[in-house]
Amino acid sequence: MASAFFPLALLTFFLSMALLSHQQPPLLSAEREALFHVLYSINSDIPWRSLFNDDDLCVSAPHGVVCGYPSESSETARIVELSFGYVSDEAPNPPCSANATLDPLLFTSFKYLRKLFFYRCFNESLVTVPDVSPSFASTLEELVFIENPSLVEPFSGFLRNCTSLRRLVLSGNGFYGEVPQEISQLINLEEITLSRNHLAGEVPGSLGTLKKLKILDLSQNGFEGYVPKSLGNLTELLKLDLSFNRFSGEIPESFGNLQGLEFLDLRYNQLGNFGVPQFIGQISQLREIYLSGNLLGGKIPEIWENLGGVTRIGFSDMGLTGNIPASMGVYLRNLSYLGLDNNNLQGPVPEEFVFLNDADEINMENNNLSGRVPFSTKIFRKLKLGGNRGLCVDHQLSKQAENKGCLGQLKLCNKPDIPNAVLFNGISSLLFDLQLLFMSLVIIFIFTVI
């Protein structure tokens, strides 16, 4: 019995020693106090000190507070991630109250912070960013502020010393001003998302030097001027969204170098009079293309052979003219959405569009299309064809189409011209009689000669 107990006791001893050797050292006292200050600043209604023990704060920290070690030799834990604002039940970060603020200690006390995240924390009272310590910014890799409209701050002063930054996501906030040229110094950036702020001015061409960039989203701001040609140097780019700004001029030909691009959105700018760019056909990885709301004009080019992976195309309200290429129906078999509405397209709807069986919506409303609708009722639910006076639908399909409510009261096609059956039979009989008379005359002539 004793011999069996000894190995078990020895194993328990070694396990206990192992646990003790890996026990996380307490958080540095200065950071612990700063953390409590920050927690109370975002929500003073929660008794943070009562809920979380000072001595083992890193062991049982609030969700969203992550501790780590600056180096392998470090014996003291430091805070490396801070995430605030409810996102989901799976990520219950410390919730922000209506009177949440940004405590200055947040930007001076956490010298090893790698991630800072705020989601829907500043919605009412005006909030600005306090002075940022250079040592704080130098370690930051992810800076994310989403849906904080009362966070009002000049953008140019927000990025000082953030040399390690990989993700910059500032979406739905009150940032204003221009994007500074100095952003090119943040050479590790892989994502820049600045959508839905109050940014303005021209976009600096220096963005084209950020060769690691995979996502560039400047949508829904007040940017103007030409789209920088240098963005064509971002060969790692997967997503480019410049929609809902005031860009003018042409779409740079250099975008043809973006061979890995999957998402291109230039909707609702002032790009115009240069037509749909031919280079789009060279970007075989494209999945979504949106050019709607620009006065590009011209015809839809024959560029679809290498774009079989495209799932969504938005070419609405662009001043397009000419016929719809039948090749779109031949090659775009994975299409789920096609918007060609509110243009000046003419001619028939290509019969090849019957191949687009997987589409959820094909919108060709308000053009000058004409002829018979070539589709069966199977595809009617996907079509929007109203506002094309020259289009018509066969009588036998019109009722079913009307029930689907998708063809916009198209007129009925005229019945095809069929020759009169009696007249046709009469002509046939006459020809037959003449043929017999001719044969009889030939036979009489032969016998007379003989």
VMD Tcl script that draws the C-alpha trace (Angstrom):
set ca {
  {0.00 0.00 0.00}
  {2.84 2.37 0.98}
  {4.80 1.48 -2.15}
  {1.76 2.37 -4.30}
  {1.22 5.64 -2.46}
  {4.81 6.89 -2.90}
  {4.79 7.21 -6.74}
  {1.38 8.94 -6.58}
  {2.63 11.41 -3.98}
  {5.78 12.02 -6.00}
  {3.74 12.67 -9.14}
  {1.50 15.07 -7.22}
  {4.53 16.89 -5.90}
  {6.08 17.36 -9.34}
  {2.74 18.52 -10.80}
  {2.39 21.05 -8.00}
  {5.93 22.30 -8.58}
  {5.25 22.56 -12.33}
  {2.09 24.57 -11.72}
  {3.92 26.85 -9.31}
  {6.76 27.35 -11.78}
  {4.26 28.38 -14.49}
  {2.09 30.50 -12.23}
  {1.73 33.92 -13.79}
  {3.51 36.65 -11.81}
  {1.30 39.50 -10.67}
  {0.65 42.44 -12.96}
  {2.92 45.41 -12.49}
  {1.26 47.57 -9.84}
  {1.38 50.77 -11.93}
  {-0.39 49.06 -14.83}
  {-2.91 47.49 -12.47}
  {-3.89 50.88 -11.10}
  {-3.99 52.42 -14.57}
  {-6.23 49.59 -15.77}
  {-8.77 50.22 -13.02}
  {-8.79 53.93 -13.88}
  {-9.48 53.09 -17.53}
  {-12.21 50.58 -16.64}
  {-14.01 53.14 -14.48}
  {-13.68 55.77 -17.22}
  {-15.54 53.63 -19.74}
  {-18.17 52.47 -17.25}
  {-18.31 53.87 -13.72}
  {-21.48 51.89 -12.90}
  {-19.58 48.60 -12.58}
  {-17.68 47.91 -9.29}
  {-14.50 46.77 -11.04}
  {-12.30 46.51 -7.92}
  {-14.87 44.34 -6.13}
  {-15.32 42.02 -9.09}
  {-11.64 41.51 -9.90}
  {-8.94 40.80 -7.34}
  {-5.93 43.10 -7.41}
  {-3.45 40.29 -6.75}
  {-4.35 38.03 -9.70}
  {-5.88 40.46 -12.16}
  {-4.14 38.83 -15.12}
  {-5.37 35.37 -14.09}
  {-9.04 36.41 -13.85}
  {-9.14 39.62 -15.87}
  {-12.29 40.98 -17.52}
  {-12.87 39.63 -21.01}
  {-11.02 41.87 -23.43}
  {-8.10 42.48 -21.08}
  {-5.16 40.26 -22.10}
  {-1.84 39.98 -20.30}
  {1.42 38.72 -21.71}
  {5.19 38.86 -21.38}
  {7.21 41.41 -23.37}
  {10.02 38.86 -23.79}
  {10.89 35.28 -22.90}
  {13.12 36.46 -20.08}
  {10.49 38.77 -18.59}
  {9.18 37.77 -15.16}
  {6.45 40.38 -14.93}
  {3.19 40.26 -16.84}
  {2.14 43.32 -18.81}
  {-1.14 44.24 -20.50}
  {-0.89 43.59 -24.26}
  {-4.53 43.85 -25.41}
  {-7.50 46.03 -24.42}
  {-10.93 45.61 -26.05}
  {-13.97 47.58 -24.91}
  {-17.60 47.66 -26.03}
  {-20.12 44.86 -26.40}
  {-19.69 42.91 -29.64}
  {-21.46 39.59 -29.00}
  {-22.23 37.06 -26.30}
  {-19.13 35.14 -27.43}
  {-16.97 38.24 -26.88}
  {-18.45 40.03 -23.84}
  {-15.91 42.84 -23.58}
  {-16.36 45.38 -20.78}
  {-19.45 47.38 -21.82}
  {-19.26 51.14 -22.24}
  {-21.72 53.46 -20.53}
  {-23.40 56.51 -22.07}
  {-20.89 58.84 -20.36}
  {-17.76 56.85 -21.30}
  {-14.54 58.82 -21.71}
  {-10.94 58.19 -22.70}
  {-8.73 58.32 -19.62}
  {-5.28 59.85 -20.39}
  {-3.64 56.91 -18.59}
  {-4.78 54.69 -21.45}
  {-2.24 56.35 -23.76}
  {0.68 56.65 -21.33}
  {0.65 53.66 -18.98}
  {0.62 50.51 -21.17}
  {4.01 50.46 -22.82}
  {3.62 46.99 -24.31}
  {0.09 47.30 -25.67}
  {-0.32 45.58 -29.05}
  {-4.08 45.93 -29.60}
  {-6.58 48.66 -28.68}
  {-10.24 48.15 -29.62}
  {-13.34 50.30 -29.00}
  {-16.77 49.36 -30.37}
  {-19.78 51.67 -29.93}
  {-18.41 53.32 -26.82}
  {-18.65 57.03 -27.62}
  {-22.11 57.87 -28.96}
  {-23.29 60.91 -26.99}
  {-20.86 63.20 -25.17}
  {-18.04 64.67 -27.25}
  {-14.78 62.77 -26.73}
  {-11.25 63.61 -27.90}
  {-8.00 61.67 -27.71}
  {-5.57 62.78 -24.98}
  {-1.83 63.09 -25.60}
  {-0.30 59.82 -26.75}
  {2.98 58.64 -25.27}
  {5.59 57.73 -27.94}
  {6.43 54.54 -26.06}
  {2.76 53.52 -26.10}
  {2.35 53.98 -29.85}
  {5.58 52.25 -30.82}
  {4.33 48.78 -29.79}
  {0.78 49.06 -31.14}
  {-0.07 46.59 -33.94}
  {-3.88 46.92 -34.10}
  {-5.82 50.15 -33.59}
  {-9.57 49.66 -34.02}
  {-12.32 52.24 -33.36}
  {-15.72 51.26 -34.80}
  {-19.03 53.15 -34.54}
  {-17.95 55.91 -32.17}
  {-19.56 59.00 -33.77}
  {-18.86 61.35 -30.85}
  {-15.13 60.61 -30.99}
  {-14.09 63.77 -32.86}
  {-10.40 64.06 -33.62}
  {-8.06 65.37 -36.36}
  {-6.80 62.32 -38.18}
  {-3.34 63.68 -38.88}
  {-2.29 63.69 -35.23}
  {-3.51 60.23 -34.41}
  {-0.75 58.11 -35.91}
  {2.43 59.59 -34.49}
  {5.07 56.94 -33.74}
  {2.78 53.98 -34.64}
  {5.64 52.33 -36.53}
  {4.57 48.75 -35.66}
  {0.95 49.19 -36.79}
  {-0.45 46.39 -39.00}
  {-4.22 47.11 -38.80}
  {-5.69 50.61 -38.77}
  {-9.49 50.40 -38.61}
  {-11.27 53.69 -37.88}
  {-14.82 53.22 -39.18}
  {-17.95 55.19 -38.33}
  {-16.25 57.78 -36.12}
  {-15.85 61.56 -36.17}
  {-12.28 61.77 -37.48}
  {-11.73 64.70 -39.83}
  {-9.02 66.38 -41.88}
  {-6.68 64.96 -44.49}
  {-4.64 61.77 -44.65}
  {-1.07 62.91 -43.99}
  {1.84 62.04 -46.28}
  {3.59 60.59 -43.24}
  {1.30 57.57 -43.34}
  {3.84 56.08 -45.77}
  {6.22 55.65 -42.83}
  {3.96 52.95 -41.39}
  {5.50 50.33 -43.64}
  {4.02 47.33 -41.79}
  {0.41 48.27 -42.50}
  {-1.68 45.45 -44.00}
  {-5.09 47.10 -43.57}
  {-6.28 50.71 -43.73}
  {-10.02 51.12 -43.19}
  {-11.11 54.73 -42.73}
  {-14.72 54.42 -43.90}
  {-17.61 56.61 -42.72}
  {-15.67 59.46 -41.14}
  {-15.40 63.13 -42.14}
  {-12.09 62.96 -43.95}
  {-11.49 65.19 -46.95}
  {-8.87 66.54 -49.34}
  {-6.80 64.55 -51.79}
  {-5.52 61.07 -51.07}
  {-1.70 61.16 -50.86}
  {0.16 59.23 -53.53}
  {2.51 58.01 -50.79}
  {-0.08 55.33 -49.95}
  {1.31 53.49 -52.96}
  {4.53 52.76 -51.06}
  {2.79 50.54 -48.48}
  {3.67 47.32 -50.27}
  {2.22 45.01 -47.58}
  {-1.25 46.54 -47.82}
  {-4.05 44.02 -48.46}
  {-7.11 46.16 -47.63}
  {-7.63 49.84 -48.46}
  {-11.10 51.20 -47.64}
  {-11.62 54.98 -47.81}
  {-15.35 54.81 -48.53}
  {-18.02 57.31 -47.44}
  {-15.85 60.33 -46.77}
  {-15.29 63.61 -48.63}
  {-12.12 62.79 -50.59}
  {-11.70 64.58 -53.92}
  {-9.27 65.05 -56.77}
  {-7.76 62.29 -58.89}
  {-7.38 58.72 -57.74}
  {-3.60 58.29 -57.27}
  {-1.99 56.17 -60.00}
  {0.47 54.95 -57.36}
  {-2.26 52.73 -55.85}
  {-1.51 50.41 -58.76}
  {1.77 49.59 -56.98}
  {-0.10 47.82 -54.15}
  {0.29 44.40 -55.72}
  {-0.72 42.56 -52.51}
  {-4.09 44.34 -52.43}
  {-7.20 42.16 -52.09}
  {-9.82 44.86 -51.45}
  {-9.99 48.43 -52.77}
  {-13.01 50.54 -51.77}
  {-13.10 54.24 -52.70}
  {-16.89 54.46 -53.01}
  {-19.09 57.41 -52.04}
  {-16.51 60.17 -52.28}
  {-15.90 62.95 -54.82}
  {-13.05 61.53 -56.86}
  {-12.88 62.83 -60.44}
  {-10.95 62.11 -63.63}
  {-10.24 58.63 -64.92}
  {-9.79 55.26 -63.28}
  {-6.01 54.72 -63.40}
  {-4.78 52.15 -65.91}
  {-2.23 51.13 -63.28}
  {-5.04 49.26 -61.49}
  {-4.44 46.54 -64.05}
  {-1.35 45.62 -62.00}
  {-3.54 44.57 -59.06}
  {-3.61 40.95 -60.17}
  {-4.67 39.64 -56.75}
  {-7.59 42.07 -56.34}
  {-10.87 40.39 -55.43}
  {-13.07 43.39 -54.52}
  {-13.19 46.70 -56.42}
  {-15.72 49.38 -55.43}
  {-15.61 52.85 -57.00}
  {-19.35 53.60 -56.81}
  {-20.80 57.10 -56.67}
  {-17.85 59.31 -57.37}
  {-17.40 61.76 -60.25}
  {-15.29 59.53 -62.47}
  {-16.42 60.10 -66.03}
  {-16.35 59.90 -69.81}
  {-13.71 57.23 -70.15}
  {-15.86 54.11 -70.40}
  {-15.62 50.83 -68.50}
  {-11.86 50.17 -68.24}
  {-10.55 47.34 -70.42}
  {-7.99 46.39 -67.77}
  {-10.74 44.90 -65.61}
  {-10.64 41.88 -67.89}
  {-7.01 41.28 -66.88}
  {-7.74 40.90 -63.14}
  {-8.80 37.27 -63.14}
  {-9.17 37.05 -59.35}
  {-11.99 39.61 -59.22}
  {-15.15 38.51 -57.46}
  {-17.03 41.82 -57.05}
  {-16.95 44.92 -59.30}
  {-18.94 48.10 -58.54}
  {-18.75 51.18 -60.78}
  {-22.35 52.44 -60.43}
  {-23.10 56.15 -60.20}
  {-20.11 57.32 -62.26}
  {-20.66 58.94 -65.67}
  {-18.25 56.62 -67.44}
  {-20.43 56.26 -70.55}
  {-19.49 54.15 -73.54}
  {-20.33 50.55 -74.33}
  {-19.91 47.48 -72.15}
  {-16.64 45.99 -73.44}
  {-15.99 42.36 -74.34}
  {-13.77 41.59 -71.33}
  {-15.50 38.69 -69.63}
  {-13.67 35.60 -70.83}
  {-11.21 35.53 -67.89}
  {-13.69 36.67 -65.23}
  {-15.60 33.45 -64.64}
  {-15.24 33.82 -60.87}
  {-17.11 37.14 -60.68}
  {-20.23 36.95 -58.48}
  {-21.45 40.56 -58.37}
  {-21.36 43.41 -60.92}
  {-22.79 46.90 -60.29}
  {-22.94 48.96 -63.52}
  {-26.07 50.99 -62.73}
  {-26.56 54.67 -63.62}
  {-23.37 55.01 -65.64}
  {-24.60 56.38 -68.97}
  {-23.83 53.09 -70.75}
  {-24.90 52.77 -74.38}
  {-25.03 50.07 -77.06}
  {-26.00 46.42 -76.73}
  {-25.52 44.11 -73.78}
  {-22.74 41.64 -74.72}
  {-23.96 38.07 -75.06}
  {-20.56 37.00 -73.69}
  {-21.64 38.09 -70.20}
  {-24.17 35.27 -70.19}
  {-21.64 32.81 -71.62}
  {-18.77 33.39 -69.19}
  {-20.30 34.77 -65.97}
  {-21.90 31.53 -64.82}
  {-21.22 32.26 -61.10}
  {-23.02 35.59 -61.14}
  {-25.40 36.24 -58.24}
  {-26.10 39.95 -58.95}
  {-25.99 42.03 -62.13}
  {-27.05 45.69 -62.06}
  {-27.36 47.36 -65.49}
  {-30.35 49.54 -64.64}
  {-30.78 53.25 -65.39}
  {-28.53 53.39 -68.44}
  {-29.11 53.91 -72.19}
  {-28.59 50.32 -73.27}
  {-30.46 49.19 -76.35}
  {-31.13 46.13 -78.47}
  {-32.35 42.73 -77.28}
  {-31.76 40.98 -74.00}
  {-29.16 38.33 -74.94}
  {-30.60 34.83 -75.08}
  {-27.35 33.64 -73.46}
  {-28.52 35.18 -70.18}
  {-30.64 32.08 -69.73}
  {-27.42 30.45 -68.51}
  {-27.37 32.72 -65.44}
  {-29.57 30.35 -63.49}
  {-27.75 30.87 -60.18}
  {-28.29 34.64 -60.15}
  {-30.38 36.12 -57.36}
  {-31.09 39.36 -59.25}
  {-30.58 40.67 -62.79}
  {-31.68 44.31 -62.95}
  {-31.97 45.90 -66.42}
  {-34.71 48.41 -65.63}
  {-35.01 51.82 -67.29}
  {-33.03 51.31 -70.49}
  {-34.01 51.23 -74.18}
  {-34.03 47.45 -74.60}
  {-36.32 45.94 -77.23}
  {-37.55 42.62 -78.59}
  {-38.89 39.51 -76.96}
  {-37.88 38.54 -73.44}
  {-36.03 35.29 -74.18}
  {-36.36 33.70 -70.77}
  {-38.65 31.03 -69.46}
  {-40.72 31.55 -66.33}
  {-38.02 29.70 -64.41}
  {-35.79 32.77 -64.45}
  {-38.51 35.45 -64.21}
  {-38.21 35.81 -60.44}
  {-34.62 37.03 -60.91}
  {-35.38 39.65 -63.54}
  {-36.18 43.34 -63.30}
  {-36.99 44.68 -66.77}
  {-39.49 47.50 -66.22}
  {-39.01 50.82 -67.99}
  {-38.00 49.27 -71.33}
  {-40.78 50.26 -73.75}
  {-39.48 48.14 -76.60}
  {-39.47 44.87 -74.66}
  {-42.37 42.46 -74.89}
  {-43.32 39.10 -73.43}
  {-45.22 36.23 -75.05}
  {-48.87 35.94 -74.10}
  {-48.52 32.46 -72.64}
  {-45.84 33.65 -70.20}
  {-47.24 37.08 -69.36}
  {-49.67 35.91 -66.66}
  {-47.01 33.91 -64.89}
  {-44.60 36.83 -65.14}
  {-47.27 39.20 -63.80}
  {-47.72 36.98 -60.79}
  {-43.98 37.12 -60.19}
  {-44.17 40.93 -60.27}
  {-40.76 41.35 -61.84}
  {-41.22 42.49 -65.44}
  {-42.74 45.90 -64.82}
  {-45.93 45.56 -66.91}
  {-44.22 44.70 -70.19}
  {-46.42 44.70 -73.27}
  {-47.47 41.53 -75.07}
  {-45.59 40.56 -78.21}
  {-47.51 40.45 -81.50}
  {-48.38 36.98 -82.74}
  {-45.97 35.72 -85.40}
  {-47.23 35.88 -89.03}
  {-48.48 32.46 -90.15}
  {-49.48 31.97 -93.85}
  {-53.21 31.37 -94.48}
  {-53.76 27.62 -94.52}
  {-56.46 27.69 -97.26}
  {-54.40 29.96 -99.49}
  {-51.37 27.80 -98.93}
  {-53.29 24.63 -99.89}
  {-54.74 26.33 -102.99}
  {-51.32 27.36 -104.22}
  {-50.01 23.88 -103.57}
  {-52.82 22.30 -105.65}
  {-52.24 24.71 -108.55}
  {-48.54 23.96 -108.62}
  {-49.28 20.25 -108.55}
  {-51.68 20.54 -111.56}
  {-49.16 22.55 -113.57}
  {-46.52 19.94 -112.80}
  {-48.81 17.15 -114.15}
  {-49.59 19.16 -117.31}
  {-45.90 19.69 -117.98}
  {-45.14 15.98 -117.57}
  {-47.96 15.07 -119.97}
  {-46.67 17.45 -122.66}
  {-43.20 15.96 -122.35}
  {-44.53 12.42 -122.81}
  {-46.63 13.44 -125.90}
  {-43.59 15.13 -127.43}
  {-41.45 12.00 -127.00}
  {-44.00 9.68 -128.62}
  {-44.50 12.14 -131.58}
  {-40.77 12.17 -132.29}
  {-40.55 8.39 -132.19}
}
mol new
graphics top color blue
foreach p $ca { graphics top sphere $p radius 0.5 }
foreach p [lrange $ca 0 end-1] q [lrange $ca 1 end] { graphics top cylinder $p $q radius 0.2 }
display resetview
